[in-house]
Amino acid sequence: MGVFSFLTENGRGCLAVVAKDKLIYESINLKRQCVQLRTNVVRKKWHFLCITHSIGRAFSGGSLLRCYVDGDLVSSERCRYAKVSEPLTSCTIGTKIDVPVLDEDPTLESIKDSAPFLGQLGPVYLFSDAISSEQVHSIYSLGPSYMYSFLGNEATPFYDHPLPSGILDAKEGLASKIIFGLNAQASDGRTLFNVSPVSDHAIEKNSFEATVMVDENLANQQQMHLLSGFSILGFLLQSVPPQQLNLETLSALKHLLNVVTNCGLAELLVKDAISSIFLNPLIWLYTEYKVQRELYMFLIQQFDNDPRLLKSLCQLPRVLDIVRQFYWDNAKSRFAFGSKPLLHPTTKLVIGRRPIQEEIRKIRLLLLSLGEMSLRQNIAASDIKALIAFFETSPDMTCIEDVLHVVIRAVSQKPLLPAFLEQVNMIGGCHIFVNLLQRESEPIRLLSLQFLGRLLVVLPSEKKGSRFFNLAVGRSRLLAENHRNICSRRQPIFTVIADRLFRFPLTDNLCATLFDVLLGGASPKQKYNLGIPKRWRPHSQEVLQKQNQIDRQRSKGHDTHFFVPQMLVLIFRFLSCCEDASARMKIITDILDLLDSNPSNIEAFMEYGWNAWLMASVQLDVLKHYKVELQNQHNNEINEQRLVMELFCVVLCYYMHSVKGGWQQLEETVIFLLAHFEQEGVSCQDLLCDLYDDLIRRLMDSSAVENIFVSQPCRDNTLYLLSLVDEMLISELDHKLPVYSKPEILFLFSSLVICC
C-alpha cells in the first residue's frame, strides 16, 4: 500500500510503500535505487511510523535510511539521497504509487502494483531535516492525539506529565523544521490545514484537501467493511466532547447512513454503522436531550422502514442491556454508566452531564419501544431469558416498572400472546416470573400480577373444581384434611401467587388488580383504579375508557365474562382478610354484577371459586353470628348479611333451575355449613332456613313467568330441595314443632304433586 510520494514533474524524488513485513523505499534521481526495510507492522493495529533519510558523503559511509516503529529503530539501509532542485509538484500521502517501471527489478514491480493505503492515518509531519532517535522517541511519547506544531506553550496545558524539552524548544526544537503537519482533527470538511508555524500565511491559501469517497466506490465500501471502518469511527466519536455532538453532527451522520443505505454493500455497512455509531450509547450518553431524542426517533423510523434490522441489531436483550447500563433511574447497579459528570481528561473540568431524570425516562421509553417492536416481529427464548435476568437482578424499580408496562402492552395483543407464552413454557412456564410478586414496591407487584394475568388467560384450566365431599357416601370428610387436599390439587401457579401477594398489606389497588386479572384487563369498577398513583399508572385513561365501554356494553345486553376464573380464589382470600365492611360489600356487589351479566360466569364461579367462597364466607362475622332478626343490627351488618345470602342464592338458584344434577351443589353447600358450624359449636338452622326460604321464593318467582317445575332439570332439583327442607324440619321435632314452615313451601309442594 502506498505511504507517500514526493516527486517532481519529471518523476524525480522519493516514495515509499508498505508490504506485509517490510517497507519499500525508492530514491529516484539520475539513477534509481530501491531498498527494503524490515518492519513488524501488524494489521488492524495503530503504529507510529517514522522514516528518516540523512545525507552523507561517500567517504563517511553515504546517506542512511532509517525506519522507526513505535519510537524504536527497527532497521536501516544505505540509500542514495535524491537531490532535486525542481519543485515537488506531484506529492501524495496514502494513495496508489504510479511511476513508470524502466528496469526489470521485481521490487519495482511490487511498487507498481501497490494499492491505496487502506486504513486510518493519524497526524502526518514532514520535516526539513533528519531528526534524531531521541526526537523520534519524544514525538512518539506525545501520543496519537497530538495535533500541534511542537511549541511548548501550545501543548503544555493539555498534559499532566512533563513533556520532552528537546523537541519543544523554540530555536532548537522541531517547530522550525516542519514543512507541513496534517491532521484530520485540524480540518474543515475536506480541507486539512497546515499546523506548521509559518510567519507568512500565504501558503495557507493552497490548503490541502483530503477526499474519502464511499458513495459509488465499491472498493472503498469493501475496505470500509473489511477494516471495520465504522467501528473505528464509533470509537473515535466516543472521545469527542459532547458539545460537538450536536444536531448538526447527528444530521451529518444521518446523511452518511443514507449514503451507505444506497450503496452496493448496504446490507453489511448499514449494520456496521447502526451498531457502532447510532446504537452506541457511549457516544451519546452525555449529549443534550434533544440530540438523544432525535437519535432514537431516527432509529425507530429506520427499524420501522426495515424491520429486518431489528432481528440482527436491536432485539430485546440488547435494549434491556442499554437501559440497565446507560438509561437507569437509580445508579445502584455496578454496571451503571454516567453516575458522575464527564470530566476533561487533563483539565478535569466538567464537559458533559446526563440529561435530567425526567428526560432520561423519556429516552428510556423510546428505547423500550424499540424492544416492543422487536417482540412484535419475532419472539425468541433469548428474549424471555433476558426479561427474567433483568427482573431478577435489577435494583432499579422505575426501570422494572417501565419494562413491565411495555411487556404488558405487547402481550395484550392477541397475535403476540401465543408466541410469547410458547417461549415462556419452553423455559419453565409462568412460574419464572412469580418472584416479581415479592418486590417491596407495590406498583411492581401489581404490574407483575397484571402481566401474569395476561399469560394466565390462555393457561389450561382444571376440568372441575375440587369437591369438599364424597357424594357416594353422603358424609362430610374431616374439614381440615379435606381443605389441605383441595389446596394440593389446585393449580400450583395460583397457590404461589397467593402466597407471595398476601405477605404484604391488603390495599384497594390489589383488589382492583385482582378483578383486572379476573376480567382479562377490565376492572369492574372505576373506584379501585382511581386510587392508583399516576406515577406508575400512565395508562389510567385507557383503563377508564375501557371500563366505560364495558358499562355501555352491559346496558346494551353484552356480556362480561371471567377470563381467569381461578383468580376468584385470591379475591375471596382477600375478602376473608379484609377488615373494612364497606370494602367487603363492594367486592360482593361487584361479583354479583358480574354473575348477573353472564350465566357462564356462574358456572365458572361454581367450578373455580365456590370452595373458596365457602371458606371465606364462614369467616365473616355476619355468618358466624347469623341473626334472623335484623332490627338490632347496624346498617352495614344488615347490608352485608343480605349481600352474602344473595350471593349464595344467585348461584344455587341458577343450578337448581338450569343445571342437571344441580342439587348436588346445594347438598355439598348444606353439608359444609353443617360441618363447619358443628365444629364451632354453633347452630346454623336459622341460616339454612333463610337459605331455603330465599331459594324457594326465587323459584316461585320464576314459575310465575314459566312453569319450570314440569320440566327438567328444575323438577328433580326442586324435589331434592323439598327433601332437604323436610329433613331439616324433622330434625327439629325433638325440640319443637315445625312452626317455621311457610305457605310458600306448602304451595310449592302441592304444585309439584299436581304436576306429577
MOSULFEN-V584152 format. One record per backbone hydrogen bond with DSSP energy under -0.5 kcal/mol. CO is the residue of the C=O (numbers start at 0). NH is the residue of the N-H. If there is no record, write none. Layout:
# MOSULFEN-V584152
co->[CO CO]
nh->[NH NH]
This chain:
# MOSULFEN-V584152
co->[0 2 3 4 4 5 6 7 11 12 13 14 15 15 16 20 21 22 22 23 24 25 25 26 26 27 30 32 34 36 41 46 47 49 51 53 56 56 57 62 63 63 64 65 66 66 67 68 71 74 76 80 81 86 86 88 89 91 93 95 96 99 104 104 105 106 107 108 110 114 116 123 125 125 131 132 133 134 135 136 137 138 139 142 149 150 150 151 154 155 163 164 164 166 167 168 173 173 174 176 179 180 181 182 184 185 187 189 189 190 191 195 198 199 200 201 202 204 207 208 209 210 211 213 216 217 218 219 220 221 222 223 223 224 227 228 229 230 231 232 233 235 236 240 240 241 243 245 246 247 248 249 250 251 252 253 254 255 256 257 258 259 262 264 264 265 266 267 268 269 270 271 272 272 273 276 278 279 279 280 283 285 287 288 289 290 291 292 293 294 295 296 297 298 299 300 301 305 306 306 307 308 308 309 314 314 315 316 317 318 319 320 321 321 324 329 332 341 341 343 348 351 355 356 357 358 359 360 361 362 363 364 365 366 366 367 368 369 370 371 372 373 379 379 380 381 382 383 384 385 386 387 388 389 394 395 396 397 398 399 400 401 402 403 404 405 406 407 409 411 412 412 413 415 416 417 418 419 420 421 422 423 423 423 428 429 430 432 433 434 435 440 441 442 443 444 445 446 447 448 449 450 451 452 454 455 467 468 469 469 469 474 477 478 479 480 481 482 483 484 485 490 490 491 492 493 494 495 496 497 499 500 506 507 508 509 510 511 512 513 514 515 515 516 517 517 524 525 526 527 528 532 533 536 538 539 540 541 542 543 544 545 546 547 548 549 550 551 552 553 560 563 564 565 565 566 567 568 569 570 571 572 573 574 578 579 580 581 582 583 584 585 586 587 588 589 590 591 592 593 597 597 598 598 599 600 601 602 603 603 604 604 608 609 610 611 612 613 615 616 619 619 620 622 627 629 633 634 635 636 637 638 639 640 641 642 643 644 645 646 647 648 649 650 651 652 653 654 657 658 660 661 661 662 663 664 665 666 667 668 669 670 671 672 673 674 675 676 676 677 683 684 685 686 687 688 689 690 691 692 693 694 695 696 697 698 699 700 701 701 705 706 707 710 712 713 714 715 716 717 718 719 720 721 722 723 724 725 726 727 728 729 731 731 736 737 741 741 742 743 744 745 746 747 748 749 750 751]
nh->[17 93 15 6 91 13 89 10 7 27 5 25 2 3 23 38 18 24 36 16 34 14 27 28 32 12 28 26 24 22 44 48 69 67 65 63 59 61 60 78 53 65 76 51 73 74 49 71 68 66 64 82 83 8 88 90 6 4 116 97 98 101 107 108 109 110 111 112 113 1 118 181 178 179 135 136 137 138 139 140 141 141 142 145 174 153 154 155 157 158 166 167 168 173 151 172 176 177 177 127 125 194 123 185 186 192 190 191 209 187 207 197 200 202 203 204 205 206 191 210 211 212 213 216 220 221 222 223 224 225 226 228 229 227 231 232 233 234 235 236 237 238 239 243 244 244 245 249 250 251 252 253 254 255 256 257 258 259 260 261 261 262 265 267 268 269 270 271 272 273 274 275 276 277 278 279 280 282 283 284 286 352 291 292 293 294 295 296 297 298 299 300 301 302 303 304 305 308 309 310 311 312 313 313 317 318 319 320 321 322 323 324 325 326 336 332 335 350 351 347 343 341 359 360 361 362 363 364 365 366 367 368 369 369 370 371 372 373 374 375 376 377 382 383 384 385 386 387 388 389 390 391 392 393 396 399 400 401 402 403 404 405 406 407 408 409 410 411 412 413 415 416 417 419 420 421 422 423 424 425 426 426 427 428 431 432 433 435 436 437 438 444 445 446 447 448 449 450 451 452 453 454 455 456 457 458 476 470 472 473 474 469 481 482 483 484 485 486 487 488 489 493 494 495 496 497 498 499 500 501 502 503 510 511 512 513 514 515 516 517 518 520 521 519 562 563 528 529 530 530 531 535 536 539 542 543 544 545 546 547 548 549 550 551 552 553 554 555 557 556 562 566 567 568 569 570 571 572 573 574 575 576 577 577 580 583 584 585 586 587 588 589 590 591 592 593 594 595 596 597 600 601 601 602 603 604 605 606 607 608 608 609 612 613 614 615 616 617 618 619 622 623 624 625 629 632 637 638 639 640 641 642 643 644 645 646 647 648 649 650 651 652 653 654 655 656 657 658 659 661 663 664 665 666 667 668 669 670 671 672 673 674 675 676 677 678 679 680 681 680 687 688 689 690 691 692 693 694 695 696 697 698 699 700 701 702 703 704 704 705 707 709 710 714 716 717 718 719 720 721 722 723 724 725 726 727 728 729 730 731 731 732 734 735 738 740 744 745 746 747 748 749 750 751 752 753 754 755]
